[in-house]
Amino acid sequence: MRIALSTGGGDAPGLNAVIRAAVLGALGRGWAVYGIRRGYGGLLGTDKVVALDADSVRGITHLGGTILGTTNRGDPFGWRETRPDGTIVDMGDRSDELLAAFSAHGFDALITIGGDGSLRIAQKLFAKGLPVIGVPKTIDNDVAGTVMTFGFDTAVSTATDAIDKLHSTAESHDRVMVVEVMGRYAGWIALNAGISGGADVILIPEIPFDIEKVCAKIMDREARGRRFSIVVVAEGAIPLGGHRVLKGAASAGGGMEQLGGIAQQVADAVGQRTGKETRALTLGHLQRGGSPTTFDRLLSLRFGAAAVRCVAAKQFGVMVALQPPIVTAVPFSEALGAPRIVPLDSDTIMTARDTGVCLGD
């Protein structure tokens, strides 16, 4: 057997652990393993395909990023290339070229590691006959079919650490600190980090927020002698009657709309209504970086090993998924249904309400 690995979309802590487990699992079966650099670029001429052996993956479990590189502009069904002068050229549908290159390398299976965008590409490639298995990766934790994606726990830990540090400076200056975390359609990071970090207000995409309710919470704390507040807001949070705040439109290179700026809007509105000094902080890509937590390391290793077991069983067109207590496989169709958002009747939402956190409603 000759199998290939690729990593696509945004990076996330744990990618290297998945690669390590998959490589070692395949080598242990006597297979040859190769890495496709920069998403599918290695097969389409913008990068290369590299052989992976035990030395290639030694000591990488704890490292952030990916040794294979990644891109969020690598859709072979709508391929775009950036020229040296910065112009972006639309190359059209190159999926047939991809399949031909895959066959020319003598590969028997592909393990692709990515979020919903990468998994949708994998589903389309499978429909064209490519033997592919997906591994779910996104710090937003919004892929259906799995209880958790790797990278999420590390992002929550990073955000919680930042919130912890803000408490002292907020209290010292009697300020309101508004912290923006990632979460385009799902508020998992904001909710988990906000509760864990002792935030007073948590705003998530699933609950359109009333800024007056937010200010009422802050002024209630003021009346009780708590002259500072911490507000955690997901980048995709939406005010009542409003819309998501965009930092930039969808790029010509095929990227999604760039969200960002909701924290500053909330901070400005709070300052105007309460007279409190406010500051906004966007954590941004800090949440994607760093060494994965123990939980993410183990989950990533489990996912990588499970993907190899799927190859051995010739179980293609599936995504490995955590369904405690086991890691299993679900069809792409199940994984690519509606995004996995925070249930409003969940225990975590109830915990926030029971502990006095304002959710903006």
N, C-alpha and C positions, 0 to 999 in steps of 0.2 A: 504494500500500500504506500502511496505517496499522497500526503495531505498538506493542505495549505492553510495558513492563518492570516487574517487581516483584522486591523482595528480601524474603525471609522467613526466619524462624528467628533464631538467634543471629548477631550481627555477626561479621565476620572481615576482616582486612586483605586488600584486593584487590577488595572489592565495587565501589568507585568506578571502578576500572580496567576491570572488566567492563562497567559502565554506559557508560563513555566509548567503549570500542571498539565496543560495540553501536550506540550512538547515531551515531557517526561513520560506521560501516559502512552503516547504514540511510540516513542523510542523503546519503551518496555515491551511493546508488542512486535518489535522488529520492523516498524514502519520508518519511512523517511519523512522528514518534516521540513517545510519551507515557509518563510514569512513573506507576504506581499507588502512591500513598503508603501506607505502613504495611502491607505485605503486600497483602492484598486489601481493606483498609479503604477505599481510595479508590473502589472500585466498590460497596461496601456501605454507604456513608453515614457512616462514622466518620472519614473523611478525604477527600482529593480526588485527582483525576487532573490531572497537570500536563504541559504541553507541554515537550518537551526539544529544544533546538537546540544548535548548536556552542558558543554562549556558556555554556549550562547545564553543560557538561562540561569547560570549559577549566580546566586546572591542577588536576584532581582525581585524577590517577593516583596520586600519592604520598600521598594522604590516607587515613587509616583511616576506619572507619565506612561509612555509606551516605547519599548525599544524598536518597534516597527514604524513609529511615526503615525500620524493620523491627519485627516482632513474632513471638514464638513462641506466640502464642495466636490465630492468625488462620486457623483451619481452617473453611472455608465449609461443610463437611459437619457440623460441630458448633460453630456460631458462638456465641461468648460475648462479652458486652459488660460493661464495668465502669462502674457508675453513679458519679456524683459522690461519693456517700457511701461508696464502696468496695465495695459489694455487687456480686456478679457474677451476671449474668442469662443463663441458657441460652436462646439464640434458636433452637435447632434447626438443621435442615439448610437452608442458604440458597444451596446450589449453583445451583439453578435461577435464583434472583435474580441471582447472579453472571453466569451465562451470558447472561441477558437484558440486564444492564447492559453487558456486553462487546459484545454485538451493537448495542445502542443507541448506543454510542460509535463504531460503524463500524470496530472493530478487525478486522484480518485475521489476526493472530497474537500470541501471548504468549510472551515469554522470561522464565522464572521462575528466579531465582537463589537456591539454598538447599541445605540438607542433606537427609538421608534423609526427614525429616518433610515438608518442602516438596515434595520430589520425589514422595512418595507421593500427596500432594494433587494434584499435576500429573498423575499417572497416572490418577487417578479423574476428573479434569476432562477429560482426553483421551478417556476411555471414554465421556463424555457428549457428545463432539463438539467440544470446544474445541481449536483448533489451537495446541498448546503445545510448547515446547522447553525442556529443563532445563539449567541450568549448575550443576555440583557445587561446593558450598561447605561446608567444615567444617574447623576446625582439627584435629579428631580424625583426619582422613585415613581414615575408615572406610567410605567409599562404594565399593561394588563397581563394576567396569567401567572404572575409571580408575586409573592408576598413582599419581596424586596429585591432591589437591584443593587449590585455592588457599587461602591462609591458614595452611596447615600449616607451611610453611617459616618464616614469620614467627614463629609461636608457638614453634617449636623454637629459633629464634634468641633470643627473649625469655627462654625458660627456661634456655638455655645461659648467657646473660649473668648471670642470677641465680645459677646454680650457681657460675660463675666467682667472683663476688663473695663467696660464702659460704665459699670455701676459706680465705681469709685470716682471717676471724673465727673459723671453726671451729678452725683451727690455733692461733690466738692463745690460745684458752681451753681447748684440749684437749677440745672438745665433739663430740658427734654431732649433725649437722644433718640433719633429715628434711624433704625438700621435696616437697610435693604439687603435681602438675601435672594438667591435664585429661586425660581419656581414660576415657570411660564403659565401653566394651566393648573398646577397642583401645589398646594401649600404645605407639603410634608416637611420641608426644611424649616420654614418659618414656624410652623406649629410645634414641632419637636424641639427645635433649638430655643424657641421663645419660652416654652414651658420650663425646659431644663435650666435656662438662664435667668429665670425669674422676671420675665418681661411683664409689664403692666397691660400692654395692648398688643394684640397680634392680629394682623390683617392678612387674609389669604384670598386667593382667587375664587374660592368656592362660596364666599360670603361677601357680597357687595357691602361696602362699609359706609356708614353715616359719619361724616367728620364731626358732627355735633356730639354724637355719642362718644367719640374718641376724646374730644375736649372736655366733656362732662366727667369722664373718668379721671383725666389729668387734674381737673379743678377739685374733684372730690378728694384726691390724694393731697392736694395743696391744703385743703381745709382741715385735714387730719394731721398736718405738720410734715407730710412727706412731700418736700418741695422739689423733688426731681421725679422723672418718669422715663421708662424705657419702652419704646415702641418698636416692634419688629414687623416689617412689611415685606411680603413676597413681591418680586418684581412684576408679577402679573395681577396683583390686587387691583380691584376696580371700585371706584367710588360710586355710590348710588346715582343712577342716571348718567354715569360717565363711561369711560372707556379705558383700556390699557394705555399706559404712557409709553411712547416709543422714543428711543434714543436715535434710531435710524431706520430708514425704510429697508425693505428686502434688497439685498445687494444684487448687482448684475451678475455676480458670480454664483448665484443660486442659493445664497444663504437665506435664512428666515429673517423676518423683521427683528430688529434689535430692541429689546425692552430695556427700560432703565429710566430713572428719574422720578419714580413714584415717591421715594423717600423724601426728596426735596420738596415735592408738591405738598406732602403731608406736613412736613416741618414748617413750610411757609404758612399753611392754613392754620396750624396749631398756634404759631407765634402771633398771627394776626388776631385770632379769636381769644386767646388767653393772656396775651401780653408776656408770656413766658419766653425766655431765651431758648432757642431751639437750634439743634445742629443735626445735619443729616450725614450718614456714612453709608457708602455702598461697598459691600465686601467683594462683589464681583468674582473674578477668577481666582481669588484666594481660596475659594471653596473647592476648586477643582484640583488644587495642587497639594503637595506634601505626601508624606508617607501614609499608607492606608492603616486604619485601625485594625486591631486584632480581628474584630468581627468581619471587616471587609476582606482582610487577607484570607481568612478561612473560607468565606463565601466564594471568593474568586477562585481559590484552589478547587473547591467543590464543583463549581461551574465548569472549569476547564477540564477536570477529570471526567465529569458527566458527559461533556460534549464528545470526548474521545470514545466513551462507551456507546454513545449513539452512532458514531461512525462504525464501530465494530459490529453493531447490530443492523447496520444499513438503514437506520431510522433517520430519514432526511425530511426536509420541509418542516422542521420543528425548532423550537427554542427551549433551551434548558431553563428550568424555573424552580424557585424555592417554594415548596408547598409543605411546610413543616409537618412531620420531622424529616422529610426527605427532599432531595433534589430530583425532579422528574423531567419529563419533556411534554410540551404542549404544542399543538399545531400553530403555525404562523397566524392562521385566521383567528385563533383565540387570543394570541398575544397582541394582535393589531386591531382589536376592537376599540371601543371607547377608551380614552386615557384613564388610567387608574387615579382617581382624585380622592380627596379626603372625604369619607362619609360623614355627613353632618350629625348623624346619631352615634358616631363612634365613641368609644371609651375615652379617647384622647381629647376630643372636643368637650365631652362632659367633664373631664378632669380640669380643663382650662376654665370652664364656667364655674365649677365648684370651688376653685381656688381664687376666684375673683378677677380673672383675666377678662378684659374687654375684647370682644371679637368684632367690634364695630357695628353690631346690630342691637 
